[in-house]
Amino acid sequence: MNPGASNIVVQGFLKGTFDVFDALLGASFTFEPAVGEDLGEANLRAAMTGGVLCMRGDLKGGGTVALLFPAGDMANLVALLETGFPAPGATLDANALATLKEIADSALGGGVANLSEKFAREVALAKVDVAVAGPADAAAWMAVLGPNSVLATYRFKAGPHFDAPAAIAFSNALEQLVPEKLVRALPGGQTRGGTVADEPLVSDDEMKDILSGFEPNSAPASPSRRVPDNLDLVLDIELTATARLGRIEMPIGEILSLGPGSILEVGQMIDDPVDLYVNDKLIARGDVVVVDEKFGLRITEIVSKMERIESLL
């Protein structure tokens, strides 16, 4: 097991999964901590104590990922989803398992979609299933997951209804999909061999060129506009990007009178470029396009590198 790669998988997969849970229940799920370790049958038996609902996803290309939740909490989740009311002590009958299968399709799909985005490569599911399991099933699940698999235990929480232990287990095949540059970017720079990476992603001179916003052979930036040498430490921080179609100002009275069917003129012509903001800072402009039945933005104009960097600081 490579600790850096496995923890990237754990955090990325769980974030995508609980984003789906958030959307399903209109709740805000959190999970903590979630640190990967070697699977081991004893560890898996402990994670299955009391009976768990396993959401299993087999990956295209090989490998398996499994989410293990307390069975009672998943029965409660189904009750909240179907009736809007909790049902402490509920059990998983056939109808509940059918509902959980649908939830697993979306939840595991959210997990692999988030990893695909992080890895910049396809991570896809071939098959999804759910099953109730206990400590006696640990050996069978070990065989499914294969050697060198990883287990991470954590607590998941949401509002007054959920605060329970859970686990994620996955095959070594999923860990092997993690790009080396993501592992090297972690604190400590662990490589797949577990040693500290000596080589940075780019050289110091290349990083300074990128961050200073000037082309090769051009004059260096003035001292007042010098970018800190260690800015590369924050380049992996995630920010919110927003495409802004237009902007208008309205009196509070008009806003309160809005209802279904109201039409607002945002002052933007259909051929005008759409502004792209990151944390409310203008970064680029582009044209609206449709990609796989979803709106997208084709960049046509972008501000200078220095302006982008300064806007993000």
Phi, psi and omega per residue, in radians:
M1 nan 2.371 3.013
N2 -1.775 1.993 -3.038
P3 -0.989 -0.749 -3.118
G4 -1.096 -0.870 -3.111
A5 -1.127 -0.744 -3.100
S6 -1.134 -0.676 -3.132
N7 -1.267 -0.500 3.002
I8 -1.105 -0.748 3.098
V9 -1.095 -0.833 -3.094
V10 -1.022 -0.947 -3.079
Q11 -1.130 -0.735 -3.118
G12 -1.169 -0.748 -3.105
F13 -1.201 -0.764 -3.117
L14 -1.165 -0.630 3.101
K15 -1.078 -0.818 3.123
G16 -1.093 -0.665 3.142
T17 -1.151 -0.863 -3.073
F18 -1.312 -0.350 2.960
D19 -1.078 -0.671 3.092
V20 -1.190 -0.760 3.086
F21 -1.019 -0.724 3.102
D22 -0.990 -0.811 -3.096
A23 -1.177 -0.657 -3.105
L24 -1.165 -0.750 -3.023
L25 -1.825 -0.058 -3.067
G26 1.080 0.544 -3.109
A27 -1.973 -3.130 3.093
S28 -2.208 1.692 -3.106
F29 -1.464 2.467 2.996
T30 -2.222 2.770 3.088
F31 -2.458 2.396 -3.104
E32 -2.877 2.673 -0.611
P33 -1.309 3.058 3.129
A34 -2.528 1.545 -3.081
V35 -2.021 2.200 -3.078
G36 -1.265 2.596 3.035
E37 -2.569 2.922 3.106
D38 -0.997 2.431 -3.026
L39 -1.014 -1.300 3.127
G40 1.218 2.282 -3.086
E41 -1.087 -0.641 3.136
A42 -1.111 -0.730 3.116
N43 -1.122 -0.698 -3.124
L44 -1.196 -0.701 3.086
R45 -1.038 -0.746 3.138
A46 -1.105 -0.688 -3.138
A47 -1.193 -0.407 -3.115
M48 -1.675 0.036 -3.130
T49 -1.033 2.348 3.128
G50 1.551 -0.149 3.141
G51 1.621 2.210 -3.087
V52 -2.276 2.744 2.968
L53 -1.718 2.065 -3.131
C54 -1.727 2.114 2.973
M55 -1.688 1.954 -3.035
R56 -1.904 2.305 3.065
G57 -2.198 2.100 3.040
D58 -1.562 2.332 -3.038
L59 -1.612 2.525 2.979
K60 -1.108 2.315 -3.094
G61 1.606 -0.098 3.087
G62 1.904 2.615 3.137
G63 1.832 2.796 -3.087
T64 -2.446 2.538 2.996
V65 -2.207 2.439 -3.109
A66 -2.358 2.318 3.029
L67 -1.823 2.248 -3.078
L68 -1.991 1.982 3.133
F69 -2.065 2.580 3.040
P70 -0.983 2.311 -3.058
A71 -1.014 -0.712 -3.121
G72 -1.104 -0.672 3.127
D73 -1.184 -0.611 3.110
M74 -1.249 -0.594 3.032
A75 -1.115 -0.695 3.093
N76 -1.130 -0.691 3.113
L77 -1.073 -0.737 3.122
V78 -1.092 -0.748 3.135
A79 -1.079 -0.774 3.124
L80 -1.101 -0.693 -3.121
L81 -1.183 -0.703 -3.038
E82 -1.530 -0.558 -3.056
T83 -2.075 -0.303 -3.074
G84 1.469 0.014 -3.118
F85 -2.179 2.506 3.112
P86 -1.233 2.756 3.101
A87 -2.421 1.278 3.123
P88 -0.995 2.385 3.137
G89 1.483 0.011 3.117
A90 -1.154 2.680 3.136
T91 -1.991 2.887 -3.103
L92 -1.611 1.748 3.049
D93 -1.612 -3.060 -3.081
A94 -1.073 -0.698 -3.140
N95 -1.141 -0.709 3.125
A96 -1.133 -0.692 3.119
L97 -1.140 -0.638 3.100
A98 -1.122 -0.720 3.102
T99 -1.141 -0.722 3.136
L100 -1.160 -0.511 3.059
K101 -1.104 -0.723 3.098
E102 -1.155 -0.699 3.098
I103 -1.112 -0.728 -3.136
A104 -1.086 -0.670 3.101
D105 -0.976 -0.795 -3.111
S106 -1.329 -0.753 -3.060
A107 -1.153 -0.855 3.110
L108 -1.167 -0.597 3.063
G109 -1.072 -0.691 3.080
G110 -1.133 -0.638 3.120
G111 -1.110 -0.848 -3.116
V112 -1.243 -0.541 3.108
A113 -1.133 -0.693 3.116
N114 -1.166 -0.672 3.089
L115 -1.168 -0.688 3.112
S116 -1.010 -0.734 3.134
E117 -1.169 -0.744 -3.135
K118 -1.162 -0.718 -3.043
F119 -1.477 -0.230 -3.052
A120 0.987 0.682 3.076
R121 -2.727 2.786 -3.066
E122 -1.261 2.248 2.922
V123 -2.182 1.997 -2.988
A124 -2.331 2.697 3.122
L125 -1.640 2.428 3.036
A126 -1.680 -0.552 -3.074
K127 -2.766 2.496 3.099
V128 -2.220 2.450 3.116
D129 -2.642 2.870 3.065
V130 -2.249 2.645 3.124
A131 -2.775 2.595 3.027
V132 -1.557 2.338 -3.085
A133 -2.463 2.827 3.096
G134 -2.443 -3.110 -3.105
P135 -0.929 -0.583 -3.121
A136 -1.163 -0.288 -3.115
D137 -1.625 -0.001 -3.038
A138 -1.037 -0.742 -3.105
A139 -1.087 -0.724 3.141
A140 -1.126 -0.687 3.123
W141 -1.229 -0.570 3.054
M142 -1.041 -0.712 3.133
A143 -1.145 -0.640 3.131
V144 -1.177 -0.778 -3.063
L145 -1.295 -0.526 3.064
G146 1.517 3.068 -3.090
P147 -1.205 2.729 3.099
N148 1.054 0.464 3.118
S149 -1.339 2.918 -3.033
V150 -2.138 2.479 3.057
L151 -2.214 2.378 3.044
A152 -2.290 2.219 3.096
T153 -1.806 2.632 -3.093
Y154 -2.838 3.083 2.987
R155 -1.989 2.425 3.038
F156 -2.012 2.486 -3.049
K157 -2.384 2.602 3.023
A158 -2.871 2.011 3.078
G159 0.936 -2.576 -3.113
P160 -1.535 -0.071 -2.966
H161 -1.724 -0.390 -3.027
F162 -2.323 2.208 3.001
D163 -2.846 1.536 -2.955
A164 -2.587 2.785 3.068
P165 -1.336 2.667 3.085
A166 -2.687 3.108 -3.123
A167 -2.673 2.734 2.995
I168 -2.242 2.357 3.086
A169 -2.259 2.474 -3.135
F170 -2.645 2.698 -3.120
S171 -1.252 2.745 3.108
N172 -1.047 -0.442 -3.140
A173 -1.025 -0.612 -3.138
L174 -1.254 -0.680 3.088
E175 -1.078 -0.626 -3.098
Q176 -1.206 -0.247 3.133
L177 -1.423 -0.186 -3.085
V178 -1.215 2.165 3.112
P179 -1.088 2.456 -3.102
E180 -1.022 -0.601 -3.086
K181 -1.154 -0.521 3.094
L182 -1.209 -0.648 3.120
V183 -1.196 -0.751 -3.125
R184 -1.153 -0.456 -3.119
A185 -1.345 -0.211 3.132
L186 -1.232 2.686 3.030
P187 -0.960 2.243 -3.092
G188 1.664 -0.299 3.050
G189 0.971 0.839 -3.099
Q190 -1.252 2.359 3.034
T191 -1.722 -3.138 -3.125
R192 -1.099 -0.426 3.108
G193 -1.457 -0.069 3.094
G194 1.512 0.105 3.129
T195 -1.734 2.916 -3.141
V196 -1.378 2.312 -3.140
A197 -1.292 2.251 -3.136
D198 -1.527 -0.470 -3.052
E199 -1.706 2.267 3.079
P200 -1.274 2.917 3.129
L201 -1.080 -0.666 3.039
V202 -2.359 2.808 3.138
S203 -1.252 2.881 3.117
D204 -1.049 -0.730 -3.132
D205 -1.140 -0.715 3.113
E206 -1.115 -0.734 3.139
M207 -1.120 -0.712 3.129
K208 -1.134 -0.655 3.087
D209 -1.105 -0.769 -3.126
I210 -1.097 -0.773 -3.044
L211 -1.403 -0.395 -3.107
S212 -1.467 -0.276 3.042
G213 1.334 0.341 3.092
F214 -2.050 2.673 3.127
E215 -1.370 2.798 3.091
P216 -0.961 2.485 3.093
N217 1.302 0.048 3.098
S218 -1.583 2.968 -3.107
A219 -1.195 2.525 3.131
P220 -1.200 2.799 3.136
A221 -1.167 2.613 3.131
S222 -1.182 2.722 -3.125
P223 -0.986 -0.581 -3.109
S224 -1.215 -0.350 -3.124
R225 -1.915 0.253 -3.092
R226 -1.165 2.329 3.122
V227 -1.534 2.390 3.127
P228 -0.948 2.427 -3.084
D229 -1.115 -0.430 -3.071
N230 -1.743 0.349 -3.128
L231 -1.103 -0.394 -3.138
D232 -1.083 -0.287 3.139
L233 -1.173 -0.358 -3.093
V234 -1.873 0.090 -3.029
L235 -1.201 -0.278 3.116
D236 -1.647 0.014 3.128
I237 -1.202 2.320 -3.121
E238 -1.454 2.319 3.109
L239 -2.123 2.857 -3.118
T240 -1.639 2.148 3.095
A241 -1.802 2.351 -3.087
T242 -2.299 2.250 3.027
A243 -1.603 2.106 -3.052
R244 -1.839 1.985 -3.121
L245 -1.262 -0.595 -3.135
G246 -3.119 -3.140 -3.102
R247 -2.650 2.346 3.093
I248 -2.397 2.814 3.049
E249 -1.950 2.375 -3.089
M250 -2.373 2.530 3.019
P251 -1.145 2.668 3.138
I252 -1.004 -0.643 -3.134
G253 -1.047 -0.713 3.127
E254 -1.204 -0.641 3.126
I255 -1.115 -0.733 -3.132
L256 -1.187 -0.391 -3.121
S257 -1.526 -0.073 -3.131
L258 -1.152 2.549 3.096
G259 -2.722 3.106 3.102
P260 -0.952 2.275 -3.125
G261 1.705 -0.226 3.103
S262 -1.138 2.487 -3.137
I263 -2.097 2.262 3.124
L264 -1.965 2.295 3.013
E265 -1.588 2.049 -3.036
V266 -1.654 0.123 3.051
G267 1.304 0.316 -3.101
Q268 -2.016 2.213 3.064
M269 -1.305 2.687 -3.064
I270 -1.143 -0.407 3.141
D271 -1.640 -0.079 -3.137
D272 -1.240 2.527 3.093
P273 -1.180 2.653 3.108
V274 -1.665 2.370 -3.127
D275 -1.431 2.429 3.054
L276 -1.913 2.097 -3.136
Y277 -1.950 2.514 2.977
V278 -2.115 2.048 -3.050
N279 0.896 0.786 3.087
D280 1.155 0.323 3.058
K281 -1.980 2.263 -3.131
L282 -1.150 2.193 -3.124
I283 -1.999 -0.687 -3.040
A284 -2.790 3.022 3.024
R285 -2.328 2.720 -3.128
G286 -2.919 -3.128 -3.138
D287 -1.805 2.510 3.094
V288 -1.298 2.295 3.098
V289 -2.296 2.933 3.083
V290 -1.996 2.184 -3.134
V291 -2.219 2.013 -3.141
D292 0.910 0.814 3.101
E293 1.144 0.357 3.067
K294 -2.217 2.580 3.087
F295 -1.211 2.484 3.064
G296 -2.416 3.090 -3.132
L297 -2.279 2.082 3.063
R298 -1.616 2.012 -3.080
I299 -1.183 2.219 3.093
T300 -2.038 -0.350 -3.111
E301 -2.590 2.435 -3.109
I302 -2.456 2.477 -3.132
V303 -1.276 2.921 -3.066
S304 -1.137 2.783 -3.140
K305 -1.024 -0.752 -3.106
M306 -1.126 -0.739 3.131
E307 -1.114 -0.685 3.109
R308 -1.110 -0.780 -3.108
I309 -1.131 -0.788 -3.116
E310 -1.123 -0.572 -3.134
S311 -1.228 -0.402 -3.106
L312 -1.624 -0.169 -3.092
L313 -1.414 nan nan
